[in-house]
């Protein structure tokens, strides 16, 4: 692993990060990497889930192609 990222953290977030590192026995950098991996994986799954309905587009064939063409539902 050769890439370095420098970030600035608020004091309270740094304290929470160090506390989790102490509790788990993992180095701070590993806690950060694992948290990023979980967050990014979750975001990817959500993005894929939001698009899941697209596979059904165009498969319904019953009914009029445009609801405005249905007779008897006009409110004129």
mmCIF file of the N, C-alpha and C atoms, coordinates in Angstrom:
data_MODEL
# 
_entry.id   MODEL 
# 
loop_
_atom_site.group_PDB 
_atom_site.id 
_atom_site.type_symbol 
_atom_site.label_atom_id 
_atom_site.label_alt_id 
_atom_site.label_comp_id 
_atom_site.label_asym_id 
_atom_site.label_entity_id 
_atom_site.label_seq_id 
_atom_site.pdbx_PDB_ins_code 
_atom_site.Cartn_x 
_atom_site.Cartn_y 
_atom_site.Cartn_z 
_atom_site.occupancy 
_atom_site.B_iso_or_equiv 
_atom_site.pdbx_formal_charge 
_atom_site.auth_seq_id 
_atom_site.auth_comp_id 
_atom_site.auth_asym_id 
_atom_site.auth_atom_id 
_atom_site.pdbx_PDB_model_num 
ATOM 1   N N  . UNK A 1 1  ? 0.857   -1.167 0.000   1.00 0.00 ? 1  UNK A N  1 
ATOM 2   C CA . UNK A 1 1  ? 0.000   0.000  0.000   1.00 0.00 ? 1  UNK A CA 1 
ATOM 3   C C  . UNK A 1 1  ? 0.907   1.234  0.000   1.00 0.00 ? 1  UNK A C  1 
ATOM 4   N N  . UNK A 1 2  ? 0.798   2.024  -1.049  1.00 0.00 ? 2  UNK A N  1 
ATOM 5   C CA . UNK A 1 2  ? 1.735   3.130  -1.153  1.00 0.00 ? 2  UNK A CA 1 
ATOM 6   C C  . UNK A 1 2  ? 1.063   4.489  -1.226  1.00 0.00 ? 2  UNK A C  1 
ATOM 7   N N  . UNK A 1 3  ? -0.245  4.549  -1.196  1.00 0.00 ? 3  UNK A N  1 
ATOM 8   C CA . UNK A 1 3  ? -0.936  5.836  -1.290  1.00 0.00 ? 3  UNK A CA 1 
ATOM 9   C C  . UNK A 1 3  ? -1.179  6.410  0.094   1.00 0.00 ? 3  UNK A C  1 
ATOM 10  N N  . UNK A 1 4  ? -0.981  7.698  0.214   1.00 0.00 ? 4  UNK A N  1 
ATOM 11  C CA . UNK A 1 4  ? -1.182  8.386  1.480   1.00 0.00 ? 4  UNK A CA 1 
ATOM 12  C C  . UNK A 1 4  ? -2.248  9.445  1.286   1.00 0.00 ? 4  UNK A C  1 
ATOM 13  N N  . UNK A 1 5  ? -3.146  9.544  2.259   1.00 0.00 ? 5  UNK A N  1 
ATOM 14  C CA . UNK A 1 5  ? -4.203  10.546 2.248   1.00 0.00 ? 5  UNK A CA 1 
ATOM 15  C C  . UNK A 1 5  ? -4.132  11.289 3.570   1.00 0.00 ? 5  UNK A C  1 
ATOM 16  N N  . UNK A 1 6  ? -4.105  12.595 3.511   1.00 0.00 ? 6  UNK A N  1 
ATOM 17  C CA . UNK A 1 6  ? -4.086  13.405 4.722   1.00 0.00 ? 6  UNK A CA 1 
ATOM 18  C C  . UNK A 1 6  ? -5.434  14.083 4.858   1.00 0.00 ? 6  UNK A C  1 
ATOM 19  N N  . UNK A 1 7  ? -6.051  13.930 6.031   1.00 0.00 ? 7  UNK A N  1 
ATOM 20  C CA . UNK A 1 7  ? -7.344  14.570 6.290   1.00 0.00 ? 7  UNK A CA 1 
ATOM 21  C C  . UNK A 1 7  ? -7.286  15.284 7.629   1.00 0.00 ? 7  UNK A C  1 
ATOM 22  N N  . UNK A 1 8  ? -8.171  16.240 7.786   1.00 0.00 ? 8  UNK A N  1 
ATOM 23  C CA . UNK A 1 8  ? -8.292  16.949 9.061   1.00 0.00 ? 8  UNK A CA 1 
ATOM 24  C C  . UNK A 1 8  ? -9.592  16.493 9.717   1.00 0.00 ? 8  UNK A C  1 
ATOM 25  N N  . UNK A 1 9  ? -9.486  16.143 10.981  1.00 0.00 ? 9  UNK A N  1 
ATOM 26  C CA . UNK A 1 9  ? -10.646 15.656 11.720  1.00 0.00 ? 9  UNK A CA 1 
ATOM 27  C C  . UNK A 1 9  ? -10.950 16.583 12.885  1.00 0.00 ? 9  UNK A C  1 
ATOM 28  N N  . UNK A 1 10 ? -12.225 16.786 13.151  1.00 0.00 ? 10 UNK A N  1 
ATOM 29  C CA . UNK A 1 10 ? -12.581 17.520 14.375  1.00 0.00 ? 10 UNK A CA 1 
ATOM 30  C C  . UNK A 1 10 ? -12.119 16.711 15.587  1.00 0.00 ? 10 UNK A C  1 
ATOM 31  N N  . UNK A 1 11 ? -11.844 17.395 16.659  1.00 0.00 ? 11 UNK A N  1 
ATOM 32  C CA . UNK A 1 11 ? -11.305 16.751 17.861  1.00 0.00 ? 11 UNK A CA 1 
ATOM 33  C C  . UNK A 1 11 ? -12.210 15.630 18.366  1.00 0.00 ? 11 UNK A C  1 
ATOM 34  N N  . UNK A 1 12 ? -13.532 15.836 18.359  1.00 0.00 ? 12 UNK A N  1 
ATOM 35  C CA . UNK A 1 12 ? -14.434 14.796 18.874  1.00 0.00 ? 12 UNK A CA 1 
ATOM 36  C C  . UNK A 1 12 ? -14.410 13.551 17.993  1.00 0.00 ? 12 UNK A C  1 
ATOM 37  N N  . UNK A 1 13 ? -14.310 13.710 16.671  1.00 0.00 ? 13 UNK A N  1 
ATOM 38  C CA . UNK A 1 13 ? -14.234 12.558 15.781  1.00 0.00 ? 13 UNK A CA 1 
ATOM 39  C C  . UNK A 1 13 ? -12.917 11.802 15.971  1.00 0.00 ? 13 UNK A C  1 
ATOM 40  N N  . UNK A 1 14 ? -11.842 12.523 16.160  1.00 0.00 ? 14 UNK A N  1 
ATOM 41  C CA . UNK A 1 14 ? -10.540 11.896 16.411  1.00 0.00 ? 14 UNK A CA 1 
ATOM 42  C C  . UNK A 1 14 ? -10.562 11.105 17.723  1.00 0.00 ? 14 UNK A C  1 
ATOM 43  N N  . UNK A 1 15 ? -11.205 11.646 18.746  1.00 0.00 ? 15 UNK A N  1 
ATOM 44  C CA . UNK A 1 15 ? -11.320 10.928 20.016  1.00 0.00 ? 15 UNK A CA 1 
ATOM 45  C C  . UNK A 1 15 ? -12.101 9.633  19.838  1.00 0.00 ? 15 UNK A C  1 
ATOM 46  N N  . UNK A 1 16 ? -13.212 9.697  19.086  1.00 0.00 ? 16 UNK A N  1 
ATOM 47  C CA . UNK A 1 16 ? -14.019 8.499  18.842  1.00 0.00 ? 16 UNK A CA 1 
ATOM 48  C C  . UNK A 1 16 ? -13.230 7.470  18.043  1.00 0.00 ? 16 UNK A C  1 
ATOM 49  N N  . UNK A 1 17 ? -12.463 7.928  17.077  1.00 0.00 ? 17 UNK A N  1 
ATOM 50  C CA . UNK A 1 17 ? -11.643 7.038  16.261  1.00 0.00 ? 17 UNK A CA 1 
ATOM 51  C C  . UNK A 1 17 ? -10.576 6.352  17.119  1.00 0.00 ? 17 UNK A C  1 
ATOM 52  N N  . UNK A 1 18 ? -9.922  7.110  17.937  1.00 0.00 ? 18 UNK A N  1 
ATOM 53  C CA . UNK A 1 18 ? -8.893  6.530  18.810  1.00 0.00 ? 18 UNK A CA 1 
ATOM 54  C C  . UNK A 1 18 ? -9.503  5.552  19.813  1.00 0.00 ? 18 UNK A C  1 
ATOM 55  N N  . UNK A 1 19 ? -10.685 5.872  20.312  1.00 0.00 ? 19 UNK A N  1 
ATOM 56  C CA . UNK A 1 19 ? -11.369 4.981  21.263  1.00 0.00 ? 19 UNK A CA 1 
ATOM 57  C C  . UNK A 1 19 ? -11.723 3.660  20.586  1.00 0.00 ? 19 UNK A C  1 
ATOM 58  N N  . UNK A 1 20 ? -12.233 3.723  19.377  1.00 0.00 ? 20 UNK A N  1 
ATOM 59  C CA . UNK A 1 20 ? -12.557 2.483  18.663  1.00 0.00 ? 20 UNK A CA 1 
ATOM 60  C C  . UNK A 1 20 ? -11.289 1.687  18.389  1.00 0.00 ? 20 UNK A C  1 
ATOM 61  N N  . UNK A 1 21 ? -10.220 2.361  18.050  1.00 0.00 ? 21 UNK A N  1 
ATOM 62  C CA . UNK A 1 21 ? -8.945  1.699  17.827  1.00 0.00 ? 21 UNK A CA 1 
ATOM 63  C C  . UNK A 1 21 ? -8.482  0.981  19.090  1.00 0.00 ? 21 UNK A C  1 
ATOM 64  N N  . UNK A 1 22 ? -8.621  1.641  20.223  1.00 0.00 ? 22 UNK A N  1 
ATOM 65  C CA . UNK A 1 22 ? -8.219  1.054  21.498  1.00 0.00 ? 22 UNK A CA 1 
ATOM 66  C C  . UNK A 1 22 ? -9.087  -0.154 21.839  1.00 0.00 ? 22 UNK A C  1 
ATOM 67  N N  . UNK A 1 23 ? -10.417 -0.009 21.653  1.00 0.00 ? 23 UNK A N  1 
ATOM 68  C CA . UNK A 1 23 ? -11.349 -1.101 21.971  1.00 0.00 ? 23 UNK A CA 1 
ATOM 69  C C  . UNK A 1 23 ? -11.125 -2.327 21.096  1.00 0.00 ? 23 UNK A C  1 
ATOM 70  N N  . UNK A 1 24 ? -10.881 -2.110 19.809  1.00 0.00 ? 24 UNK A N  1 
ATOM 71  C CA . UNK A 1 24 ? -10.747 -3.233 18.884  1.00 0.00 ? 24 UNK A CA 1 
ATOM 72  C C  . UNK A 1 24 ? -9.333  -3.790 18.827  1.00 0.00 ? 24 UNK A C  1 
ATOM 73  N N  . UNK A 1 25 ? -8.366  -2.994 19.288  1.00 0.00 ? 25 UNK A N  1 
ATOM 74  C CA . UNK A 1 25 ? -6.978  -3.420 19.218  1.00 0.00 ? 25 UNK A CA 1 
ATOM 75  C C  . UNK A 1 25 ? -6.383  -3.259 17.824  1.00 0.00 ? 25 UNK A C  1 
ATOM 76  N N  . UNK A 1 26 ? -7.085  -2.552 16.955  1.00 0.00 ? 26 UNK A N  1 
ATOM 77  C CA . UNK A 1 26 ? -6.601  -2.314 15.594  1.00 0.00 ? 26 UNK A CA 1 
ATOM 78  C C  . UNK A 1 26 ? -5.952  -0.941 15.501  1.00 0.00 ? 26 UNK A C  1 
ATOM 79  N N  . UNK A 1 27 ? -4.971  -0.794 14.634  1.00 0.00 ? 27 UNK A N  1 
ATOM 80  C CA . UNK A 1 27 ? -4.384  0.532  14.431  1.00 0.00 ? 27 UNK A CA 1 
ATOM 81  C C  . UNK A 1 27 ? -5.429  1.499  13.867  1.00 0.00 ? 27 UNK A C  1 
ATOM 82  N N  . UNK A 1 28 ? -5.264  2.772  14.151  1.00 0.00 ? 28 UNK A N  1 
ATOM 83  C CA . UNK A 1 28 ? -6.198  3.799  13.692  1.00 0.00 ? 28 UNK A CA 1 
ATOM 84  C C  . UNK A 1 28 ? -6.358  3.747  12.174  1.00 0.00 ? 28 UNK A C  1 
ATOM 85  N N  . UNK A 1 29 ? -5.247  3.598  11.436  1.00 0.00 ? 29 UNK A N  1 
ATOM 86  C CA . UNK A 1 29 ? -5.348  3.605  9.974   1.00 0.00 ? 29 UNK A CA 1 
ATOM 87  C C  . UNK A 1 29 ? -6.186  2.435  9.456   1.00 0.00 ? 29 UNK A C  1 
ATOM 88  N N  . UNK A 1 30 ? -6.121  1.298  10.136  1.00 0.00 ? 30 UNK A N  1 
ATOM 89  C CA . UNK A 1 30 ? -6.928  0.155  9.698   1.00 0.00 ? 30 UNK A CA 1 
ATOM 90  C C  . UNK A 1 30 ? -8.408  0.382  9.995   1.00 0.00 ? 30 UNK A C  1 
ATOM 91  N N  . UNK A 1 31 ? -8.705  0.989  11.129  1.00 0.00 ? 31 UNK A N  1 
ATOM 92  C CA . UNK A 1 31 ? -10.096 1.315  11.461  1.00 0.00 ? 31 UNK A CA 1 
ATOM 93  C C  . UNK A 1 31 ? -10.668 2.256  10.398  1.00 0.00 ? 31 UNK A C  1 
ATOM 94  N N  . UNK A 1 32 ? -9.884  3.229  9.984   1.00 0.00 ? 32 UNK A N  1 
ATOM 95  C CA . UNK A 1 32 ? -10.326 4.179  8.960   1.00 0.00 ? 32 UNK A CA 1 
ATOM 96  C C  . UNK A 1 32 ? -10.554 3.460  7.636   1.00 0.00 ? 32 UNK A C  1 
ATOM 97  N N  . UNK A 1 33 ? -9.604  2.622  7.217   1.00 0.00 ? 33 UNK A N  1 
ATOM 98  C CA . UNK A 1 33 ? -9.746  1.893  5.949   1.00 0.00 ? 33 UNK A CA 1 
ATOM 99  C C  . UNK A 1 33 ? -10.975 0.999  5.950   1.00 0.00 ? 33 UNK A C  1 
ATOM 100 N N  . UNK A 1 34 ? -11.174 0.264  7.035   1.00 0.00 ? 34 UNK A N  1 
ATOM 101 C CA . UNK A 1 34 ? -12.330 -0.632 7.116   1.00 0.00 ? 34 UNK A CA 1 
ATOM 102 C C  . UNK A 1 34 ? -13.640 0.153  7.108   1.00 0.00 ? 34 UNK A C  1 
ATOM 103 N N  . UNK A 1 35 ? -13.667 1.288  7.794   1.00 0.00 ? 35 UNK A N  1 
ATOM 104 C CA . UNK A 1 35 ? -14.870 2.122  7.802   1.00 0.00 ? 35 UNK A CA 1 
ATOM 105 C C  . UNK A 1 35 ? -15.165 2.666  6.411   1.00 0.00 ? 35 UNK A C  1 
ATOM 106 N N  . UNK A 1 36 ? -14.129 3.075  5.706   1.00 0.00 ? 36 UNK A N  1 
ATOM 107 C CA . UNK A 1 36 ? -14.313 3.556  4.334   1.00 0.00 ? 36 UNK A CA 1 
ATOM 108 C C  . UNK A 1 36 ? -14.820 2.446  3.425   1.00 0.00 ? 36 UNK A C  1 
ATOM 109 N N  . UNK A 1 37 ? -14.257 1.262  3.559   1.00 0.00 ? 37 UNK A N  1 
ATOM 110 C CA . UNK A 1 37 ? -14.693 0.140  2.733   1.00 0.00 ? 37 UNK A CA 1 
ATOM 111 C C  . UNK A 1 37 ? -16.164 -0.177 2.968   1.00 0.00 ? 37 UNK A C  1 
ATOM 112 N N  . UNK A 1 38 ? -16.588 -0.214 4.224   1.00 0.00 ? 38 UNK A N  1 
ATOM 113 C CA . UNK A 1 38 ? -17.982 -0.507 4.548   1.00 0.00 ? 38 UNK A CA 1 
ATOM 114 C C  . UNK A 1 38 ? -18.888 0.588  3.983   1.00 0.00 ? 38 UNK A C  1 
ATOM 115 N N  . UNK A 1 39 ? -18.516 1.833  4.156   1.00 0.00 ? 39 UNK A N  1 
ATOM 116 C CA . UNK A 1 39 ? -19.327 2.945  3.666   1.00 0.00 ? 39 UNK A CA 1 
ATOM 117 C C  . UNK A 1 39 ? -19.430 2.938  2.152   1.00 0.00 ? 39 UNK A C  1 
ATOM 118 N N  . UNK A 1 40 ? -18.321 2.743  1.471   1.00 0.00 ? 40 UNK A N  1 
ATOM 119 C CA . UNK A 1 40 ? -18.337 2.739  0.014   1.00 0.00 ? 40 UNK A CA 1 
ATOM 120 C C  . UNK A 1 40 ? -19.119 1.551  -0.527  1.00 0.00 ? 40 UNK A C  1 
ATOM 121 N N  . UNK A 1 41 ? -18.983 0.400  0.082   1.00 0.00 ? 41 UNK A N  1 
ATOM 122 C CA . UNK A 1 41 ? -19.730 -0.779 -0.346  1.00 0.00 ? 41 UNK A CA 1 
ATOM 123 C C  . UNK A 1 41 ? -21.226 -0.547 -0.151  1.00 0.00 ? 41 UNK A C  1 
ATOM 124 N N  . UNK A 1 42 ? -21.595 0.044  0.963   1.00 0.00 ? 42 UNK A N  1 
ATOM 125 C CA . UNK A 1 42 ? -22.997 0.335  1.240   1.00 0.00 ? 42 UNK A CA 1 
ATOM 126 C C  . UNK A 1 42 ? -23.559 1.311  0.214   1.00 0.00 ? 42 UNK A C  1 
ATOM 127 N N  . UNK A 1 43 ? -22.785 2.344  -0.124  1.00 0.00 ? 43 UNK A N  1 
ATOM 128 C CA . UNK A 1 43 ? -23.230 3.321  -1.117  1.00 0.00 ? 43 UNK A CA 1 
ATOM 129 C C  . UNK A 1 43 ? -23.387 2.678  -2.484  1.00 0.00 ? 43 UNK A C  1 
ATOM 130 N N  . UNK A 1 44 ? -22.500 1.762  -2.836  1.00 0.00 ? 44 UNK A N  1 
ATOM 131 C CA . UNK A 1 44 ? -22.601 1.082  -4.132  1.00 0.00 ? 44 UNK A CA 1 
ATOM 132 C C  . UNK A 1 44 ? -23.849 0.215  -4.165  1.00 0.00 ? 44 UNK A C  1 
ATOM 133 N N  . UNK A 1 45 ? -24.123 -0.472 -3.069  1.00 0.00 ? 45 UNK A N  1 
ATOM 134 C CA . UNK A 1 45 ? -25.315 -1.320 -3.009  1.00 0.00 ? 45 UNK A CA 1 
ATOM 135 C C  . UNK A 1 45 ? -26.587 -0.490 -3.097  1.00 0.00 ? 45 UNK A C  1 
ATOM 136 N N  . UNK A 1 46 ? -26.597 0.660  -2.441  1.00 0.00 ? 46 UNK A N  1 
ATOM 137 C CA . UNK A 1 46 ? -27.764 1.534  -2.510  1.00 0.00 ? 46 UNK A CA 1 
ATOM 138 C C  . UNK A 1 46 ? -27.954 2.069  -3.915  1.00 0.00 ? 46 UNK A C  1 
ATOM 139 N N  . UNK A 1 47 ? -26.869 2.444  -4.571  1.00 0.00 ? 47 UNK A N  1 
ATOM 140 C CA . UNK A 1 47 ? -26.965 2.955  -5.937  1.00 0.00 ? 47 UNK A CA 1 
ATOM 141 C C  . UNK A 1 47 ? -27.497 1.882  -6.865  1.00 0.00 ? 47 UNK A C  1 
ATOM 142 N N  . UNK A 1 48 ? -27.044 0.652  -6.694  1.00 0.00 ? 48 UNK A N  1 
ATOM 143 C CA . UNK A 1 48 ? -27.538 -0.449 -7.520  1.00 0.00 ? 48 UNK A CA 1 
ATOM 144 C C  . UNK A 1 48 ? -28.989 -0.755 -7.196  1.00 0.00 ? 48 UNK A C  1 
ATOM 145 N N  . UNK A 1 49 ? -29.356 -0.665 -5.941  1.00 0.00 ? 49 UNK A N  1 
ATOM 146 C CA . UNK A 1 49 ? -30.729 -0.929 -5.532  1.00 0.00 ? 49 UNK A CA 1 
ATOM 147 C C  . UNK A 1 49 ? -31.692 0.106  -6.071  1.00 0.00 ? 49 UNK A C  1 
ATOM 148 N N  . UNK A 1 50 ? -31.251 1.350  -6.168  1.00 0.00 ? 50 UNK A N  1 
ATOM 149 C CA . UNK A 1 50 ? -32.113 2.401  -6.690  1.00 0.00 ? 50 UNK A CA 1 
ATOM 150 C C  . UNK A 1 50 ? -32.380 2.218  -8.176  1.00 0.00 ? 50 UNK A C  1 
ATOM 151 N N  . UNK A 1 51 ? -31.556 1.477  -8.862  1.00 0.00 ? 51 UNK A N  1 
ATOM 152 C CA . UNK A 1 51 ? -31.713 1.267  -10.292 1.00 0.00 ? 51 UNK A CA 1 
ATOM 153 C C  . UNK A 1 51 ? -32.353 -0.082 -10.608 1.00 0.00 ? 51 UNK A C  1 
ATOM 154 N N  . UNK A 1 52 ? -32.658 -0.869 -9.608  1.00 0.00 ? 52 UNK A N  1 
ATOM 155 C CA . UNK A 1 52 ? -33.171 -2.220 -9.826  1.00 0.00 ? 52 UNK A CA 1 
ATOM 156 C C  . UNK A 1 52 ? -34.478 -2.219 -10.602 1.00 0.00 ? 52 UNK A C  1 
ATOM 157 N N  . UNK A 1 53 ? -35.310 -1.217 -10.453 1.00 0.00 ? 53 UNK A N  1 
ATOM 158 C CA . UNK A 1 53 ? -36.596 -1.159 -11.137 1.00 0.00 ? 53 UNK A CA 1 
ATOM 159 C C  . UNK A 1 53 ? -36.444 -1.022 -12.645 1.00 0.00 ? 53 UNK A C  1 
ATOM 160 N N  . UNK A 1 54 ? -35.297 -0.568 -13.121 1.00 0.00 ? 54 UNK A N  1 
ATOM 161 C CA . UNK A 1 54 ? -35.108 -0.340 -14.556 1.00 0.00 ? 54 UNK A CA 1 
ATOM 162 C C  . UNK A 1 54 ? -35.219 -1.615 -15.380 1.00 0.00 ? 54 UNK A C  1 
ATOM 163 N N  . UNK A 1 55 ? -34.942 -2.758 -14.788 1.00 0.00 ? 55 UNK A N  1 
ATOM 164 C CA . UNK A 1 55 ? -35.032 -3.989 -15.567 1.00 0.00 ? 55 UNK A CA 1 
ATOM 165 C C  . UNK A 1 55 ? -36.473 -4.312 -15.943 1.00 0.00 ? 55 UNK A C  1 
ATOM 166 N N  . UNK A 1 56 ? -37.449 -3.689 -15.287 1.00 0.00 ? 56 UNK A N  1 
ATOM 167 C CA . UNK A 1 56 ? -38.853 -3.929 -15.578 1.00 0.00 ? 56 UNK A CA 1 
ATOM 168 C C  . UNK A 1 56 ? -39.457 -2.917 -16.550 1.00 0.00 ? 56 UNK A C  1 
ATOM 169 N N  . UNK A 1 57 ? -38.715 -1.910 -16.931 1.00 0.00 ? 57 UNK A N  1 
ATOM 170 C CA . UNK A 1 57 ? -39.226 -0.878 -17.831 1.00 0.00 ? 57 UNK A CA 1 
ATOM 171 C C  . UNK A 1 57 ? -39.556 -1.498 -19.183 1.00 0.00 ? 57 UNK A C  1 
ATOM 172 N N  . UNK A 1 58 ? -40.768 -1.260 -19.647 1.00 0.00 ? 58 UNK A N  1 
ATOM 173 C CA . UNK A 1 58 ? -41.171 -1.708 -20.972 1.00 0.00 ? 58 UNK A CA 1 
ATOM 174 C C  . UNK A 1 58 ? -41.695 -3.120 -21.061 1.00 0.00 ? 58 UNK A C  1 
ATOM 175 N N  . UNK A 1 59 ? -41.804 -3.848 -19.953 1.00 0.00 ? 59 UNK A N  1 
ATOM 176 C CA . UNK A 1 59 ? -42.255 -5.237 -20.068 1.00 0.00 ? 59 UNK A CA 1 
ATOM 177 C C  . UNK A 1 59 ? -43.761 -5.380 -19.895 1.00 0.00 ? 59 UNK A C  1 
ATOM 178 N N  . UNK A 1 60 ? -44.436 -4.354 -19.371 1.00 0.00 ? 60 UNK A N  1 
ATOM 179 C CA . UNK A 1 60 ? -45.889 -4.422 -19.210 1.00 0.00 ? 60 UNK A CA 1 
ATOM 180 C C  . UNK A 1 60 ? -46.537 -4.078 -20.543 1.00 0.00 ? 60 UNK A C  1 
ATOM 181 N N  . UNK A 1 61 ? -47.355 -5.006 -21.065 1.00 0.00 ? 61 UNK A N  1 
ATOM 182 C CA . UNK A 1 61 ? -47.911 -4.802 -22.396 1.00 0.00 ? 61 UNK A CA 1 
ATOM 183 C C  . UNK A 1 61 ? -49.424 -4.633 -22.373 1.00 0.00 ? 61 UNK A C  1 
ATOM 184 N N  . UNK A 1 62 ? -50.092 -4.925 -21.285 1.00 0.00 ? 62 UNK A N  1 
ATOM 185 C CA . UNK A 1 62 ? -51.540 -4.739 -21.211 1.00 0.00 ? 62 UNK A CA 1 
ATOM 186 C C  . UNK A 1 62 ? -51.853 -3.275 -20.958 1.00 0.00 ? 62 UNK A C  1 
ATOM 187 N N  . UNK A 1 63 ? -52.954 -2.818 -21.510 1.00 0.00 ? 63 UNK A N  1 
ATOM 188 C CA . UNK A 1 63 ? -53.375 -1.452 -21.278 1.00 0.00 ? 63 UNK A CA 1 
ATOM 189 C C  . UNK A 1 63 ? -52.919 -0.531 -22.381 1.00 0.00 ? 63 UNK A C  1 
ATOM 190 N N  . UNK A 1 64 ? -53.451 0.672  -22.360 1.00 0.00 ? 64 UNK A N  1 
ATOM 191 C CA . UNK A 1 64 ? -53.104 1.633  -23.406 1.00 0.00 ? 64 UNK A CA 1 
ATOM 192 C C  . UNK A 1 64 ? -51.663 2.104  -23.259 1.00 0.00 ? 64 UNK A C  1 
ATOM 193 N N  . UNK A 1 65 ? -51.040 2.507  -24.369 1.00 0.00 ? 65 UNK A N  1 
ATOM 194 C CA . UNK A 1 65 ? -49.668 2.984  -24.291 1.00 0.00 ? 65 UNK A CA 1 
ATOM 195 C C  . UNK A 1 65 ? -49.554 4.316  -23.567 1.00 0.00 ? 65 UNK A C  1 
ATOM 196 N N  . UNK A 1 66 ? -50.659 5.047  -23.524 1.00 0.00 ? 66 UNK A N  1 
ATOM 197 C CA . UNK A 1 66 ? -50.650 6.349  -22.883 1.00 0.00 ? 66 UNK A CA 1 
ATOM 198 C C  . UNK A 1 66 ? -51.953 6.470  -22.102 1.00 0.00 ? 66 UNK A C  1 
ATOM 199 N N  . UNK A 1 67 ? -51.890 6.687  -20.805 1.00 0.00 ? 67 UNK A N  1 
ATOM 200 C CA . UNK A 1 67 ? -53.100 6.734  -19.991 1.00 0.00 ? 67 UNK A CA 1 
ATOM 201 C C  . UNK A 1 67 ? -54.041 7.844  -20.421 1.00 0.00 ? 67 UNK A C  1 
ATOM 202 N N  . UNK A 1 68 ? -53.547 8.870  -21.080 1.00 0.00 ? 68 UNK A N  1 
ATOM 203 C CA . UNK A 1 68 ? -54.424 9.949  -21.527 1.00 0.00 ? 68 UNK A CA 1 
ATOM 204 C C  . UNK A 1 68 ? -55.337 9.491  -22.661 1.00 0.00 ? 68 UNK A C  1 
ATOM 205 N N  . UNK A 1 69 ? -55.066 8.338  -23.268 1.00 0.00 ? 69 UNK A N  1 
ATOM 206 C CA . UNK A 1 69 ? -55.900 7.843  -24.352 1.00 0.00 ? 69 UNK A CA 1 
ATOM 207 C C  . UNK A 1 69 ? -57.040 6.969  -23.853 1.00 0.00 ? 69 UNK A C  1 
ATOM 208 N N  . UNK A 1 70 ? -57.120 6.716  -22.568 1.00 0.00 ? 70 UNK A N  1 
ATOM 209 C CA . UNK A 1 70 ? -58.209 5.898  -22.021 1.00 0.00 ? 70 UNK A CA 1 
ATOM 210 C C  . UNK A 1 70 ? -59.519 6.657  -22.084 1.00 0.00 ? 70 UNK A C  1 
ATOM 211 N N  . UNK A 1 71 ? -60.552 6.012  -22.543 1.00 0.00 ? 71 UNK A N  1 
ATOM 212 C CA . UNK A 1 71 ? -61.881 6.628  -22.651 1.00 0.00 ? 71 UNK A CA 1 
ATOM 213 C C  . UNK A 1 71 ? -62.616 6.495  -21.329 1.00 0.00 ? 71 UNK A C  1 
ATOM 214 N N  . UNK A 1 72 ? -63.439 7.480  -21.002 1.00 0.00 ? 72 UNK A N  1 
ATOM 215 C CA . UNK A 1 72 ? -64.289 7.401  -19.828 1.00 0.00 ? 72 UNK A CA 1 
ATOM 216 C C  . UNK A 1 72 ? -63.646 7.922  -18.550 1.00 0.00 ? 72 UNK A C  1 
ATOM 217 N N  . UNK A 1 73 ? -62.438 8.366  -18.600 1.00 0.00 ? 73 UNK A N  1 
ATOM 218 C CA . UNK A 1 73 ? -61.779 8.873  -17.392 1.00 0.00 ? 73 UNK A CA 1 
ATOM 219 C C  . UNK A 1 73 ? -61.508 10.357 -17.456 1.00 0.00 ? 73 UNK A C  1 
ATOM 220 N N  . UNK A 1 74 ? -62.042 11.003 -18.433 1.00 0.00 ? 74 UNK A N  1 
ATOM 221 C CA . UNK A 1 74 ? -61.836 12.438 -18.584 1.00 0.00 ? 74 UNK A CA 1 
ATOM 222 C C  . UNK A 1 74 ? -62.732 13.168 -17.585 1.00 0.00 ? 74 UNK A C  1 
ATOM 223 N N  . UNK A 1 75 ? -62.281 14.253 -17.024 1.00 0.00 ? 75 UNK A N  1 
ATOM 224 C CA . UNK A 1 75 ? -63.075 15.036 -16.062 1.00 0.00 ? 75 UNK A CA 1 
ATOM 225 C C  . UNK A 1 75 ? -63.559 16.321 -16.695 1.00 0.00 ? 75 UNK A C  1 
ATOM 226 N N  . UNK A 1 76 ? -63.913 16.281 -17.941 1.00 0.00 ? 76 UNK A N  1 
ATOM 227 C CA . UNK A 1 76 ? -64.380 17.500 -18.624 1.00 0.00 ? 76 UNK A CA 1 
ATOM 228 C C  . UNK A 1 76 ? -65.802 17.825 -18.264 1.00 0.00 ? 76 UNK A C  1 
# 
